[in-house]
Amino acid sequence: MMLHLTSELDTVDWGELAGVIERAISDRVSWAVIFDVVVEPEYQGKGRGRAIVESLVQQAGATHVLLHCVPGKEEFYGAMGFRRLRTAMRSAWASAPVAALVMSLTACVSPPQSRCHGDERRAVEDTVYFGTRMPNGVVSDEAWSRFLGEVVTPRFPRGLTVADASGQWLSANGSPVREATHVLQLVHSDDEASDAALTRVIAEYKTRFAQESVLRVKVRACVAF
């Protein structure tokens, strides 16, 4: 069953969405198609087109999104993760002045989100797993406390949750490796600044404690206080 999509821009303070036209469908499994995103010239350059496409992609719930655009706009959509489609499917539009672009979301697709209600607002819930094994020992409780105070808290002063856990992962030789793990949970605004701040936190932990990787689980949610 194909579902028609409309962008959800209730959190964007633009007043009325005048001068915008959009058409898209999705099977919510494998493919979604964005046929039109048209923004009248007087409303261009204000981020409306980008916000509409991002909203449609988020709702699609599909592993691939096909987008039709006029020639010359490939660079604009390329910055959003789309790439030119180079398969036989392009022949279907060969006679029309349309470029076919595709975005693969296999590794990061999430179920479509409903709108937040009442006093709820959109936010991101991040859960980060910090392993404590190092090549020459483990991350001590004192070193972890200093890391929280020096690196995490200054970037997320509004609050955080920390818990201790026992982690396990499979080594290259197929045997399980167990280690003590610190779990950091954050609820923050869905913006580039917060995302960049957490990226820096993870990078600093990896550098300071000689870690090969740090697991991050990111979920978008509606929150209320």
URVENSUL-V16431 format. One record per residue. N is the residue number from 0. RES is the residue in one small letter. PHI is phi in radians with two decimals (NA if undefined). OMEGA is omega in radians with two decimals (NA if undefined). Layout:
N/RES/PHI/OMEGA
N/RES/PHI/OMEGA
This chain:
0/m/NA/3.11
1/m/-1.67/-3.14
2/l/-1.95/3.07
3/h/-1.39/-3.11
4/l/-1.96/2.96
5/t/-2.32/-3.08
6/s/-1.20/3.09
7/e/-1.82/-3.07
8/l/-2.10/-3.10
9/d/-1.16/-3.13
10/t/-1.62/-3.12
11/v/-1.74/-3.06
12/d/-1.54/3.10
13/w/-1.98/-3.00
14/g/1.21/3.12
15/e/-1.44/3.14
16/l/-1.46/3.14
17/a/-1.29/3.03
18/g/1.32/-3.10
19/v/-2.19/3.07
20/i/-2.25/-3.13
21/e/-2.57/3.04
22/r/-2.50/-3.14
23/a/-2.76/3.06
24/i/-2.39/3.13
25/s/-2.67/3.00
26/d/-1.62/3.11
27/r/1.06/3.11
28/v/-2.28/-3.01
29/s/-1.91/-3.00
30/w/-2.29/2.94
31/a/-2.29/-3.14
32/v/-2.25/3.03
33/i/-1.80/-3.06
34/f/-1.44/-3.05
35/d/-2.44/2.86
36/v/-2.39/-3.04
37/v/-2.03/3.10
38/v/-2.11/-3.12
39/e/-1.06/-3.05
40/p/-0.87/-3.08
41/e/-1.20/3.13
42/y/-1.88/-3.12
43/q/-1.36/3.13
44/g/1.35/-3.13
45/k/-2.02/3.10
46/g/1.51/-3.09
47/r/-1.20/-3.12
48/g/-1.05/3.13
49/r/-1.06/-3.11
50/a/-1.11/3.14
51/i/-1.14/-3.13
52/v/-1.09/-3.13
53/e/-1.08/3.11
54/s/-1.16/3.13
55/l/-1.13/3.13
56/v/-1.10/-3.12
57/q/-1.12/-3.14
58/q/-1.29/-2.96
59/a/-1.01/-3.13
60/g/1.08/-3.09
61/a/-2.09/-3.11
62/t/-1.38/3.10
63/h/-2.39/3.10
64/v/-2.16/3.10
65/l/-1.72/-3.09
66/l/-2.24/3.06
67/h/-1.72/3.09
68/c/-2.52/3.11
69/v/-1.28/3.11
70/p/-0.95/-3.12
71/g/1.81/3.14
72/k/-1.76/-3.08
73/e/-1.07/-3.11
74/e/-1.14/3.13
75/f/-1.05/-3.12
76/y/-1.33/3.09
77/g/-1.07/3.11
78/a/-1.17/3.12
79/m/-1.70/3.09
80/g/1.89/3.12
81/f/-1.42/3.06
82/r/-2.34/-3.12
83/r/-1.13/3.12
84/l/-1.37/-3.08
85/r/-2.13/3.08
86/t/-2.20/-3.13
87/a/-1.11/-3.14
88/m/-1.06/-3.12
89/r/-1.12/-3.08
90/s/-1.10/-3.13
91/a/-1.14/-3.12
92/w/-2.04/-3.04
93/a/-1.07/-3.08
94/s/-1.51/-3.10
95/a/-1.98/3.13
96/p/-1.33/-3.08
97/v/-2.35/3.04
98/a/-1.74/3.12
99/a/-1.82/3.13
100/l/-2.11/-3.13
101/v/-2.37/3.06
102/m/-2.15/3.10
103/s/-1.70/-3.09
104/l/-2.04/-3.04
105/t/-0.94/-3.03
106/a/-1.55/-3.03
107/c/-2.46/-3.11
108/v/-1.25/3.10
109/s/-2.33/-3.14
110/p/-1.04/3.12
111/p/-1.07/-3.10
112/q/-1.65/3.02
113/s/-1.49/3.12
114/r/-1.29/3.04
115/c/-1.32/-3.05
116/h/-2.18/3.05
117/g/0.99/-3.12
118/d/-1.50/-3.14
119/e/-1.23/3.03
120/r/-2.42/-3.13
121/r/-1.27/3.11
122/a/-2.71/3.07
123/v/-2.02/3.02
124/e/-1.87/3.14
125/d/-1.91/3.01
126/t/-2.09/-3.06
127/v/-2.12/-3.08
128/y/-1.92/-3.12
129/f/-1.81/3.06
130/g/-1.23/-3.04
131/t/-1.99/3.12
132/r/-1.28/3.06
133/m/-2.20/3.14
134/p/-0.99/-3.10
135/n/-2.19/3.12
136/g/2.40/-3.14
137/v/-2.35/3.06
138/v/-1.30/-3.11
139/s/-1.28/3.09
140/d/-1.07/3.13
141/e/-1.17/3.13
142/a/-1.15/3.11
143/w/-1.13/3.13
144/s/-1.10/3.11
145/r/-1.11/3.13
146/f/-1.07/3.10
147/l/-1.05/-3.08
148/g/-1.27/-3.05
149/e/-1.56/-2.99
150/v/-1.98/-3.02
151/v/-1.42/-3.04
152/t/-1.01/3.12
153/p/-1.06/-3.12
154/r/-1.54/3.13
155/f/-2.33/-3.04
156/p/-1.25/-3.06
157/r/-1.34/3.08
158/g/2.56/3.12
159/l/-2.83/3.10
160/t/-2.23/3.14
161/v/-2.20/3.09
162/a/-2.45/3.08
163/d/-1.75/-3.11
164/a/-2.51/3.06
165/s/-1.94/-3.07
166/g/-1.76/3.10
167/q/-2.57/3.10
168/w/-2.57/-3.06
169/l/-1.64/-3.13
170/s/-1.38/-3.11
171/a/-1.10/-3.13
172/n/-1.53/3.05
173/g/1.57/3.14
174/s/-1.74/-3.12
175/p/-1.29/3.08
176/v/-2.05/-3.11
177/r/-1.98/3.13
178/e/-2.71/3.03
179/a/-1.19/-3.04
180/t/-2.36/3.00
181/h/-1.73/-3.13
182/v/-1.88/3.13
183/l/-1.93/3.12
184/q/-2.09/-3.11
185/l/-2.25/2.96
186/v/-2.10/-3.03
187/h/-2.52/3.14
188/s/-1.13/3.12
189/d/-1.50/-3.12
190/d/-2.48/-3.08
191/e/-1.15/-3.11
192/a/-1.12/3.13
193/s/-1.17/3.13
194/d/-1.10/3.12
195/a/-1.15/3.14
196/a/-1.11/3.13
197/l/-1.21/3.07
198/t/-1.05/3.11
199/r/-1.20/3.09
200/v/-1.05/-3.13
201/i/-1.11/3.14
202/a/-1.07/-3.14
203/e/-1.15/3.13
204/y/-1.11/3.14
205/k/-1.07/-3.14
206/t/-1.26/-3.06
207/r/-1.16/-3.04
208/f/-2.03/3.03
209/a/0.91/-3.14
210/q/-1.75/3.09
211/e/-1.32/-3.10
212/s/-2.70/3.05
213/v/-2.37/-3.11
214/l/-1.44/3.08
215/r/-2.17/3.08
216/v/-2.03/-3.03
217/k/-2.01/-3.13
218/v/-2.33/3.04
219/r/-1.55/-3.00
220/a/-2.60/3.00
221/c/-1.86/-3.08
222/v/-2.23/3.08
223/a/-2.53/3.13
224/f/-2.06/NA
